[in-house]
Every structure is written in structure tokens, then in C-alpha cells.
Amino acid sequence: MLMLPEEIKIFIRLSPTDMRKSIDSLCALIVDYFNEPPQSRHLFLFYNQDRNKVKIIFWDRNGFVLYYKRLEKKKFMLSKASNGNVIEISRDQLQWLLAGLDFQIMNEFSELNYSGYY
């Protein structure tokens, strides 16, 4: 599980990426597709054609971190229902995605605020 600060943004490239790409190649894609500097400390997620592998790359103080996950039986729930090539998701949505759930239909519980009990 990734422990992420609240100010971190998480971006997903909606086109499949060759999973043979290393950190340097993924950094080039970050500049090209996300229009962000790779050292921005944001998370950038890439997935393969079969949607069973994801790579997440981010800068951590003194170097890049590459997080790689492969699902053995299912696919990551990534649809191309967006208008662009990139979407931004929340930390909860990232955890749902990495768990193999459809993060686009999952909703966070809304906060309940009661002024009285009766």
C-alpha cells in the first residue's frame, strides 16, 4: 500500500504503454503526455494493452520510485470514457484501482453531520 500525502496529485495516461519502458523512458512520457515535470512529486500511472499491469512512477526526495503491479487473473478497471488522454484520480480511487476494483463507480462515503440525535 502506498502512503501518500493529501497534496499529491495522481494522473493516469488513458492509452496503453509498453511495459518494457524504464524510468527514463517513462519520464519522457510524463513530459510529453502530462505536461508536468517528472520531479513534481505527483504520481503518474501507466498500464499495458492487456490492462493486467500498471507502473506508477514518482519522485521521492532524492530519486525516482517505480511501483509495478501485475494482476494474475483479472484486469485493471480502466475505461477510455474520458475526453482526453489523461485523467486525475483521488488517493482512494488509486487504492481501489490497485485492488482490482472499478474506481470509477466506487464512491466515497459522504460525511454525515447531525445537529441533534433526536
N, C-alpha and C positions, 0 to 999 in steps of 0.2 A: 504494500500500500504506500502511495506517495503522500507525504505530509506537506501540504502546500500553504503558503501564506495567503491571506484573503486578497491581497492586491495583485496576485498573479493572474494573467490572462491565459486562456487555453484556446489555441487555434487548431482547427483540423483542415487539412487540404482534402477536398472532396474528389480529387482524381487519384486513381491508384498510382503508387510509386514503386519503383523497383527496389525490393528489399535488400539487394546487394550493395546499395549505396551506404557509404561510411559517413562518419561525422562531417568530414569536409564537403562531401557532395550534398549532404542534407543541409548544411549551412548555406550553400549556394542556392538551393531551392527556397530556403527561408527568405533570402533577399529577393529572389525572383517572384515568388508567389504571395508572400505575406507582407512584403514591403516593410519589414521590420529588421533591425539589426539582430544578428544571432545572439549577441551578448545581452539582449534586453531582459533576460531572466524570465521571459514568458515561455510557456510550453508549446511546442509545435508537434502535432501528431500527423503521422503519415501511415497509410495502410497499403496492402498489396492488392492485386487484382482479385484474388480469391476471398479477400476480406477475412482471412484467418490469422493474419499477422499485423501487428502495429509496432511502429517505432516512435518513441517520444524523445525529443532532444531539447535540452535546455542548458543554460549557462548557470553554473553554481560557483560563485566567488572566484575560483582560480582555474576553471576548466569546464569542459562540456560533459554533460551526463547523457548517456544514451540508454533509454529504457526500452526493452524489447519484450513483447509478449506474443506467444503463438497459442491459439486455441486448437485443441486436438480434435474436437468433434463438431463444433458449431462455427458460425461466422459472427464477426462483429457486426452489430446492427448499425450500419452506416448507409443512409439513403442519399440519393442525389436530389432531394426535394428542395434544395436551396437555389436561390437565384444566381449565386456566384460560385467561385472556385474554393472559397474559404468560409468557414463558419466559426463563431466563437461560442464556447460552451462554458458552463459553470464547473466548479470543483466536484459537486455532487454528480453532475452528468458525466464527468470523466470517470468517476468511480463506478457508475452504473455501466458505462461503456466497457470498461476493462473487466467487469464481472460478466460480460456477455449479455447484458440486458439492453433493451431498446430505450436508450436515454431520451429519445425524442417524445415518447409517450409517457414517460415517468414524470411525475410532478412532485415537487417538494410539498410537504405539509404546510398549509397556510397557518400563520400564527393566530391563535385564538386569544382574544383579550376581553375578559369578562369584568364588568364593573361590580357585580354582586353575584352571590351564589344562589339567590332565590328569586 
